[in-house]
Amino acid sequence: MKFDQELNVTGLVCPVPALKTKKQLMRMRPGTILKVITDYKPASESVPRDLATTKHKHLGTDFLDDEELWHMYFEAVK
């Protein structure tokens, strides 16, 4: 998926990935896409759930089996 910015939160545990994602999305222009990378499975579930309480849109999550990484995509909405 095409994205405008990337946020790497590997090595971080909840709630830090969600907090960093929200903070980054607040800085971004509406309509731009943020790719968030995590290696922590609970974050791959909690970040989209936490962001559901905001106007930002979760566009999807991909799991890279060979690298054991999750790529989550969000659209910034103001």
Residue frames as a rotation matrix with the C-alpha (Angstrom) as fourth column:
MET 1
0.580 0.814 0.000 0.00
0.814 -0.580 0.000 0.00
0.000 0.000 -1.000 0.00
LYS 2
-0.137 -0.594 0.793 1.24
0.512 -0.728 -0.457 3.48
0.848 0.343 0.404 -0.82
PHE 3
0.574 0.274 -0.772 2.00
0.816 -0.273 0.510 5.66
-0.071 -0.922 -0.381 2.21
ASP 4
0.703 -0.243 0.669 3.29
0.048 -0.922 -0.385 9.16
0.710 0.303 -0.636 2.94
GLN 5
0.014 -0.691 0.722 5.05
-0.906 -0.315 -0.284 8.63
0.424 -0.650 -0.631 6.28
GLU 6
0.246 -0.041 -0.968 6.36
0.154 0.988 -0.002 5.68
0.957 -0.149 0.250 8.26
LEU 7
0.253 -0.134 0.958 6.45
-0.920 -0.340 0.195 5.18
0.300 -0.931 -0.210 12.03
ASN 8
-0.072 -0.379 -0.922 8.55
-0.035 0.925 -0.378 2.34
0.997 0.005 -0.080 13.42
VAL 9
0.286 0.233 0.929 7.40
-0.912 -0.231 0.339 1.24
0.294 -0.945 0.147 16.88
THR 10
0.489 -0.195 -0.850 9.23
0.083 0.981 -0.177 -2.10
0.868 0.016 0.496 16.95
GLY 11
-0.519 -0.720 -0.461 10.48
0.468 0.211 -0.858 -3.01
0.715 -0.661 0.228 20.40
LEU 12
-0.825 0.298 0.480 7.76
-0.526 -0.715 -0.461 -0.94
0.206 -0.633 0.747 22.09
VAL 13
-0.724 0.613 -0.315 4.85
0.652 0.758 -0.026 -2.38
0.223 -0.225 -0.949 24.08
CYS 14
0.079 0.893 0.443 1.35
0.461 -0.427 0.778 -1.07
0.884 0.142 -0.445 24.74
PRO 15
0.548 0.829 0.110 0.23
0.604 -0.301 -0.738 1.62
-0.579 0.471 -0.666 25.18
VAL 16
-0.167 -0.722 -0.671 3.27
0.015 -0.682 0.731 3.36
-0.986 0.112 0.124 23.63
PRO 17
-0.818 -0.165 0.551 2.63
0.526 0.177 0.832 2.30
-0.234 0.970 -0.058 19.98
ALA 18
0.129 0.946 0.297 -0.94
0.978 -0.172 0.122 3.68
0.166 0.274 -0.947 20.09
LEU 19
0.563 0.048 -0.825 0.18
0.440 -0.862 0.250 6.93
-0.699 -0.504 -0.507 21.73
LYS 20
-0.483 -0.825 -0.293 2.96
0.080 -0.375 0.924 7.48
-0.872 0.423 0.247 19.20
THR 21
-0.628 0.326 0.707 0.60
0.778 0.260 0.571 6.66
0.003 0.909 -0.417 16.31
LYS 22
0.487 0.862 -0.145 -2.02
0.869 -0.495 -0.026 9.16
-0.094 -0.113 -0.989 17.52
LYS 23
0.310 -0.450 -0.838 0.64
0.197 -0.831 0.520 11.84
-0.930 -0.326 -0.169 18.01
GLN 24
-0.749 -0.641 0.165 2.07
0.251 -0.045 0.967 11.30
-0.613 0.766 0.195 14.51
LEU 25
-0.323 0.715 0.621 -1.36
0.936 0.146 0.319 11.34
0.138 0.684 -0.716 12.86
MET 26
0.568 0.525 -0.634 -2.16
0.660 -0.750 -0.029 14.66
-0.491 -0.402 -0.773 14.58
ARG 27
-0.120 -0.745 -0.656 0.89
-0.020 -0.659 0.752 16.20
-0.993 0.103 0.064 12.84
MET 28
-0.776 -0.253 0.578 -0.08
0.481 0.357 0.801 14.95
-0.409 0.899 -0.155 9.39
ARG 29
-0.744 0.514 -0.426 -2.19
-0.652 -0.697 0.298 16.64
-0.144 0.499 0.854 6.73
PRO 30
0.112 0.866 0.488 -5.69
-0.440 0.483 -0.757 15.22
-0.891 -0.130 0.435 6.21
GLY 31
0.873 0.328 -0.360 -5.75
-0.467 0.355 -0.810 12.52
-0.138 0.875 0.463 3.56
THR 32
-0.020 -0.943 -0.331 -2.15
-0.870 0.180 -0.459 11.43
0.493 0.279 -0.824 4.05
ILE 33
0.817 0.297 -0.495 -1.31
-0.155 0.939 0.307 7.82
0.555 -0.174 0.813 4.91
LEU 34
0.075 -0.760 0.646 0.81
-0.997 -0.080 0.021 6.63
0.035 -0.645 -0.763 7.85
LYS 35
0.439 -0.077 -0.895 2.43
-0.113 0.984 -0.140 3.20
0.892 0.163 0.423 7.85
VAL 36
0.340 -0.277 0.899 3.08
-0.941 -0.109 0.322 1.89
0.009 -0.955 -0.297 11.38
ILE 37
0.116 -0.420 -0.900 5.49
-0.282 0.855 -0.435 -1.03
0.952 0.304 -0.019 11.85
THR 38
0.271 -0.035 0.962 5.39
-0.961 0.042 0.272 -3.22
-0.050 -0.999 -0.022 14.97
ASP 39
-0.465 -0.439 -0.769 6.85
-0.413 0.876 -0.250 -6.52
0.783 0.201 -0.588 16.05
TYR 40
-0.955 0.190 0.228 4.47
-0.183 0.229 -0.956 -6.83
-0.233 -0.955 -0.184 19.01
LYS 41
-0.733 0.680 0.021 1.29
0.485 0.502 0.716 -8.79
0.476 0.535 -0.698 18.18
PRO 42
-0.109 0.760 -0.641 -0.88
0.932 -0.148 -0.332 -7.17
-0.347 -0.634 -0.691 20.89
ALA 43
-0.470 -0.106 -0.877 -0.06
-0.015 -0.992 0.128 -3.75
-0.883 0.073 0.464 19.39
SER 44
-0.994 0.104 -0.034 -1.29
-0.029 0.056 0.998 -4.95
0.106 0.993 -0.052 15.99
GLU 45
-0.294 0.939 -0.180 -4.69
0.813 0.345 0.468 -5.38
0.502 -0.009 -0.865 17.63
SER 46
0.069 0.339 -0.938 -4.74
0.890 -0.446 -0.096 -2.56
-0.451 -0.828 -0.332 20.21
VAL 47
-0.805 -0.400 -0.439 -3.52
0.194 -0.876 0.442 0.28
-0.561 0.271 0.782 17.98
PRO 48
-0.797 0.573 0.194 -6.42
0.124 -0.160 0.979 -0.04
0.592 0.804 0.056 15.47
ARG 49
0.011 0.828 -0.561 -8.85
0.895 0.242 0.374 -0.50
0.445 -0.506 -0.738 18.38
ASP 50
-0.182 -0.155 -0.971 -7.55
0.745 -0.666 -0.033 2.62
-0.642 -0.730 0.237 20.17
LEU 51
-0.949 -0.230 -0.217 -7.56
0.035 -0.757 0.652 4.66
-0.314 0.611 0.726 16.96
ALA 52
-0.519 0.831 0.198 -11.19
0.694 0.275 0.666 3.67
0.499 0.483 -0.720 16.34
THR 53
0.206 0.573 -0.793 -12.11
0.911 -0.408 -0.058 6.24
-0.357 -0.711 -0.606 19.00
THR 54
-0.417 -0.388 -0.822 -10.64
0.030 -0.910 0.414 8.98
-0.908 0.148 0.392 16.77
LYS 55
0.606 0.630 -0.486 -11.59
-0.428 -0.257 -0.867 10.23
-0.671 0.733 0.114 13.31
HIS 56
-0.327 -0.819 -0.472 -8.46
-0.898 0.112 0.426 8.66
-0.296 0.563 -0.771 11.77
LYS 57
0.706 0.649 -0.283 -9.19
-0.708 0.634 -0.312 5.71
-0.023 0.420 0.907 9.47
HIS 58
-0.180 -0.674 0.716 -7.59
-0.403 0.715 0.572 2.27
-0.897 -0.185 -0.401 9.82
LEU 59
0.216 0.218 -0.952 -7.02
-0.971 -0.053 -0.232 1.15
-0.101 0.974 0.201 6.24
GLY 60
0.860 0.106 -0.499 -5.72
-0.213 0.964 -0.161 -2.32
0.464 0.245 0.851 7.02
THR 61
0.334 -0.762 0.555 -3.00
-0.786 0.100 0.610 -4.43
-0.520 -0.640 -0.566 8.61
ASP 62
0.652 -0.249 -0.717 -0.55
-0.424 0.664 -0.616 -6.75
0.629 0.705 0.328 6.87
PHE 63
0.700 -0.480 0.530 1.51
-0.361 0.402 0.841 -9.46
-0.617 -0.780 0.108 8.59
LEU 64
0.374 -0.686 -0.624 4.94
-0.779 0.132 -0.613 -10.20
0.503 0.715 -0.486 7.15
ASP 65
0.987 0.158 0.018 5.44
-0.145 0.849 0.509 -13.80
0.064 -0.505 0.861 8.23
ASP 66
0.502 -0.858 -0.111 9.10
0.615 0.444 -0.651 -14.04
0.608 0.258 0.750 7.24
GLU 67
-0.446 -0.680 0.582 10.01
0.080 -0.678 -0.731 -10.95
0.891 -0.280 0.357 9.31
GLU 68
-0.172 0.535 -0.827 7.34
0.956 0.292 -0.010 -11.35
0.236 -0.793 -0.562 12.02
LEU 69
-0.936 -0.077 -0.343 6.27
0.152 -0.968 -0.200 -7.74
-0.317 -0.239 0.918 11.56
TRP 70
0.090 0.981 0.170 2.88
0.927 -0.020 -0.374 -6.10
-0.364 0.191 -0.912 11.27
HIS 71
-0.956 -0.245 0.163 2.33
0.291 -0.864 0.411 -3.12
0.040 0.441 0.897 8.98
MET 72
-0.024 0.959 -0.281 -0.72
0.865 -0.121 -0.487 -1.05
-0.501 -0.255 -0.827 9.90
TYR 73
-0.773 -0.172 0.610 -1.99
0.541 -0.682 0.492 1.73
0.332 0.711 0.621 7.66
PHE 74
-0.018 0.740 -0.672 -3.95
0.818 -0.375 -0.435 4.77
-0.574 -0.558 -0.599 8.81
GLU 75
-0.176 0.048 0.983 -5.33
0.717 -0.678 0.161 7.79
0.674 0.734 0.084 7.00
ALA 76
-0.835 -0.160 -0.527 -5.03
0.491 -0.648 -0.582 11.10
-0.248 -0.744 0.620 8.84
VAL 77
-0.042 0.879 0.475 -8.37
0.697 -0.315 0.645 12.85
0.716 0.358 -0.599 9.27
LYS 78
-0.955 -0.289 0.065 -8.88
0.170 -0.717 -0.676 16.21
0.242 -0.634 0.734 10.98
